[in-house]
């Protein structure tokens, strides 16, 4: 094994790269080191496991260890890469206290990111959770389940599950009041999950709207709908401390001085790329703090690649490097790097920040540049319009209001971004806008697109086309 492709990290980017490399070059040795036990799982599905809509942890697995090995991948779980020597082209691996050197011909760093709780004090108290992994999701669901109904085997997961921690929470009295700190993707989806367990849910957000990256129209719609759904919102409130006696959280303290008694807390204020492995190497980081890469996922060091939540990628609209840690870009970049390493140079593509989030019955989508300040920093003169139109023909049952915001450059008419919110297949319409961004369309060109029409699916003028027509009128 003199020239192996070594992958650090066994999730989306890592195993996508490993699998594609093996298909492209079946003779290449591929070794994947994963420090934990879980591999290739759906992070975005964890709120729905907590809620109970997904029954078992293994339902969230995309690839089992057995399937990885059947593909010819040398997968080693419980192996943590603790150092990289780019001169010697080796990595140092800790396997349960025993270390060894592994040479590489090409190296992919796919170490992902981790949930952060700082600067909030008290985040290590019992009853305080982040949600970044299947063990986290299992512990939360165990805590929500009444002790006399708890069965660790019912959660699934097999030998990968951290059973002692999960069983510890399964033996605790279930909470009645929960604070969700942060109203981004995780916070909003977990508010719904907790509500399904009949908890008194309080959602804290330091800005004045939830899902701030989705723009004002979406934020306002989500605010109203969360309140209608029974969630108590604390907007403009920054949580600074979680207090608790006997090691268990019992109170949330805000910067304003307000306090709330709680039995549990979920902190969802963001993630940070796991770049520490590269601290003593010449591999360069970008302005975001994630690893800087080129169009093929290469880092500043020959033979070293990075992909997934640890790496930057070019932005579809601006062309500059951005850090946008989402599932599709991670899988796509990993697959491209695997092809490149296997002998078929393939670009990783760009990211537009396309994202969707479900807030109870509301569907929200966003893509591209929405924030005017950010658009101006990129050299554009942004103009936005917001419209509300029906999701289907008005006479057809099930039609719902769909609100679309589009942003364009005043000088060129180029579409820069957009957002959508509604209760009837609204989020998936964001894909039309993401495709338009990828094609560098103007708003006028978007308005002329031949989108599908049939009363059960869309009115003659789809809400996206209505928005393009109104914005184009403003530009003219």
N, C-alpha and C positions, 0 to 999 in steps of 0.2 A: 504494500500500500504506500507507494512512494509519492504519488501525486493526487491525493484525495481532495475532493471538494468537501470542506468542513463547514458545517452550519451551526451557529450558536443560537439556539432558540427553536423550540418545536411547536410553534403555533402557526398562524396564518401565512406569514411571509416565508418562514423557515421551511415548513414542510411543502409549501407550494414550489419553492425553489428546488428542494431535494427531489420531489417527484418529477418535475419537469426535466431536470438534469438527467435523471435516470432514463427517462423516455427518449431524450435527445441523444444521449451518449450512453448506451447500456453497458459499456465497458468501464465507465468511470466509477471509481469507488466514491460513495457518498456517506459521510458520517454526520449524524445530527446529535448534538449534545443538548439535553434539556435538564435544567437543574431541578425541576419539579417532577411531578408524576403525571399531570394532565398534559395532553397534547391536542392540537388542532380542534379547538372547541369554539363555540359561538359566544363571544363576549356579549353581543347585543341581545342574546336570548335570555340572559340571566334574570332580568326583571320579570319575565313571563314564567320562569321557573319559580321564582319567589311567590308570584301571584298564584301559581297552581295551574296555569294554563298549559305548561309543559310539565309532564308528570315526573320524569326521571332525568338525572344528570346525563346519562349516556345518550339521551335524545339530543343533547346539544353537541355531541361529538361529530366532527366531520370525517375524521380518519382515526381508526383504532390503532394501537401499537402493532397488533397482528397484521393489519392491512398495510401499514408502513413497511414492515419487514417483508411482506409478500412482494412489495415493489422493489425489493433489493436495497432498501435503505438500512444502513447500520444505525439504528436508533438506540440511544443510550439515555434512558431516564435516570434521574437521580445523579446526574453528572453535571457539575457546575464548572464552567470555564471561568477561571479566576484571573488569568493574565494572557496577554497577547504579545508576542515578540515578532514584530514585522520584519526585522532583519534576518532572524533565523527561520522565519516562516513557520512558527510553532505556536500552539496554544497550550497553556497549563490547565489541567483538568483536575478537579477535586471530586473524587468518587467516594463519598462517605468517610472522609478523613484520609484517604489514600490519594496522593497526587501523582500525576504522570504527564509527560510531554507528548503532544500529538502534532506531527507535522502536517502541513497543508500545502496544496498547490494553489487553490483558491479558497478564500474565506468569506463567508457571509455572516455579518453581524445582524441578527434579527432578534434582539433582546427585548423588544417591545417597550412598554412604558409602565408606570406604576401610579396608582391613585395617591393623591397627596391630601394631607389633612392640615399641614401647617399653613398659616400661623395659629390655628385654633388649638387652644390648650385643652387637655383632657381627652384627646382622641383615642387614648389607649385604655380608657375605662371599659369594663364589661358593659355590654349593651350598646356600644358605639361601633358602627360598621362603616367600611367602605365596600364598594362592589366592583372588584376587579379580579375575578377568578371564580371558579366553580366552588372552591372551599368556602369563600365568602358567602356565595349564594346559598349554599347548604346550611351554613351556620345561621343565617337570617331566617330561613324557612323553618329550621329546627326550633328557633326561639319563638316563632309565631305559632307553632303547633302546640296545643295543650299537652302537658307532660303525659297525661294518661292516654293520649292518642299517638304519641311520637313513636316511630319505628325507623331506626337509622337505615335499615335495609331497604325500606320503601323509597328512600331518596335515590338509590342507585349509586353508581360510581365505582363499585368494587374496590380493588386494592389501591386505587388512586386517591380515594377520599380520606381526608384527615378526620378519622372517626372519633378520636378522643375529644377534639374541640367541638365537633358537631354534637356529640352525645352530651357534652357539658351544657350546651345551650338547650338541648332537648329536654333536660331535666329542670330547667328554670321555669318559673311562673311566666306565662305569656304576657307581653306588654299590652297596655291599653292606649297609651298616648305616645306618639312618635314625632320627633322633629326631623325633617329632611332639610339639610343645609346645602343650598345650591339648587337653583331651578333650571339647570341645563338638561341635557338628554336624560342622564341618569336620575336626577332629582324628580323630574316630571313623571317619568315612567315608574319610578319607585313609589311616588305618591299614589298612583293608581293601584300598584301592587298592595301597598299597605291598606288602602281603603277596602280592597277585596277581602281583607281579614277583619274588617269592621273596627279598625283602629281609628282613634281621633288623630287625624293627620294635620300637622302644621308644617308649611313649606316656607323656608326663609330664603330670601334673595336680596343681596345688597344693592342691586340696581332696582329701578322702578318697574321692571317688567320681567316676567319669566322668559325663558329661551331667548336671551338677548341677541344671539347671533342670527336670529330669524327676522329681525326688523320689528318696527312698531306695530304694524297691522296684525301680524301673527301674535306678537306678545299681548296685545290688547284682547284678541279673541281668546287666547289661552287663559288669560286672567279671568275673564268672565266665566268661561266654561269650568275652570277649576273650582271657582266659588260655587257655581251651580251644582257641582258634583260633591260638595261637602268638604272640600279642602280649605283649611284656614290659611290665608296668605299673609305673610309678614314681609311686604315689599319695602325696599329701602332700609332694611334691617341687616346689619352685619353681625353674625355670631362670632364672638371672640373667645368664648370659654364654655366648656362642658364640665359641670361639677357633679360630684357624686360621693356619697358616703359608702364606706365598706367596699370601695373599689368598683361600684356600679353607678352608671350615670343616673342622675335624678333631676337635673336642671340644665336648661340652656340659658346662657347669659349673653346679651347683645351689647354692642358698643354704646347704644343709647341708654343703657342701664336697665332696660326691660328684661324680665325673666319669665321662664315658662317651666313648669314641672313636667317632666317626661319620664317614660320608662325605657325609651330606646332612642337612638339617633342614627341617622344615615348621613354621612358626609360625602357629598358629591360635588366638590369644588374644582375638580380638574385632575389632570394627569401630568406626569413629567417623564421625558424619555430616559431610558436606562442606558446612559452613555458611559458610566463609570468604568466599564471594562476597558475603554480606550484612553483613559486618562494619561497613561504613561507611554502612549504611542504617538507617532506623528500624524495620525488620522485627524483631519480638521473637522471642527464643528461649524455649523452655520450660525447666522445671527439669532435664530430661534433657540439655539442650544441643542438642537438635534444634529445628527451627523449630516454633513454636506455631501451631496452626491451629484453625479452628472446624469446625462440622459439615459445611461444604461445602468444606473445604480452603483457606479464605481465611486469609491472614495478617493481621497488625495493620495493614497498609497496603492501602488500597483498590486493587483491580485486580491485586494480587499474590497468587498461590497457591503452595502447596508440597505435594509429595506424594512418596511412596516412602520410601527409607531416610534421607532428609534431614529428614523431618517427623514430628511427633507425631500421634497419633490418639486418640480416646476409648477407654477400656477398657470392654469389654462388661460386666464385673461391677461395677467401682467407679464407672464413669462419668467418671473423672478422666483427664487427659491421660497418655499413656504412649508410649514409644518402642519399637516392636516391628518391627524391620526384616526383613520376610519378603516373599516373592514375591507371594502373593495380595493382601494389603492394598495393595501398591504398584500392581499392575495395576488393582485395583478403585477405588482412590482416583483414579488418573489418569483412568480412564474416566468417573468421576462428575464430575470437574472439567471434562473436555472437554465433557460434556453441559451443565454449568452455563454455561460460557463460550459455548456455542453457543445458549443461550437456554432450556434446559430444566433449571432448578435441581434438582440431584440430590445428596443427602447421600453422603458418602464411606463411611459406616458405621462400625462399631466393630471393635476387635480384641480377641480373647481370648487371644492368645499361642498359638494352636493351631499345633502343629508336629509333624513326624514325623522320625525319623532311623533309618537302617538300620545295624546293627552286625553285619556278617557275616550270619548267618541270623536274627538277632533283629530284630524290628520294634518300634519304640518310638513312643509318641504322648503328647502332653500338651496341656492346655488350661486356661485360667482361672487361679485362684489356688490354688496347692498349698502354698506356704510359709506356715506359721502366723503368723510374725511380720509378713509383708506383709499377711495377711488381717486381723490385729488392727489394724494401722495404718490399714486402710480402714474400721474400725469394726465388724468381724465378730467373732464368738466361734467359731473354727473347730474342727470335729471331723472326724477322718479315720478311715476303715477301709480295710483292704487284704484282698482275697480272691484265691484262685486257683481257676480253673474251666476246664473243657475248652472248646476252640474249636469243636468239633463234637460230635455225639452220640458217646458213648464207643465204640460198636460200629462207627462208620464210620471207614475208614482215613484217616490224615492228621491226626487230632485231636492237639492240642498244648496244654500248659498255658498259660493266659493269666492274667496277674496284673493286677488292676485296683485302683487306689487312688482313692477319692472323698473329697472334702472338702466339708463343708457348714457353714452357719451354725447354731449350736445354737438360737438364739432363734426363727428363722423357718423353719428347715428348708430354706432356699434352697440349691441346689447352687452351689458356688463354683468347683470345678475338679476335674480328674481326670487320671490318667495310666494308660497301658496298656503292657504289654510281653509279647511272646510270639513264637512262630515261625510261626504259621499265621494270616495275615490279621489280625493284632492291631492294627496301626497304624491301619487304616482305620476301626476301631470308635470312634476318638476323635471322629469326625465326629458320632456320636450325642450325645456329651457336649457338643460345641461348639454343636450345635443346641439342646440343652436349656438351655445358658447363655444363648443368644440369646433364648430364650423365657422367661427368668427362672423356670425351673421349680424346684419344691421336689424334694427327693429322693423324697418320696412320689409325686409326679406322675411322676417318671422311672420309678419302679418299676412304674407302671401303664401304661406305653407298650406298644403292640402291635407289638413287634419281630418280624421274620420268623423263622420256624422251618422248617427242613428239614434232615435229618441231614447232607447234604454241606456245609452252610453254617453251621449253628449248632445247639446243643442247644435244647431247649424253653425253658430259662432261659439266655438269652444271658449271658455273663460280666458285661456292663454291668448287667443286671437283677439278677443275684446280688449284685453290689456295692451296688446301690441298696437291695436288700432288707435286707442286713446293716447298712448305715449307717442306714437308717430305723429299724431296731430299736434301735440305739444312741441315736438322737435321742428315741425314744419312752420 
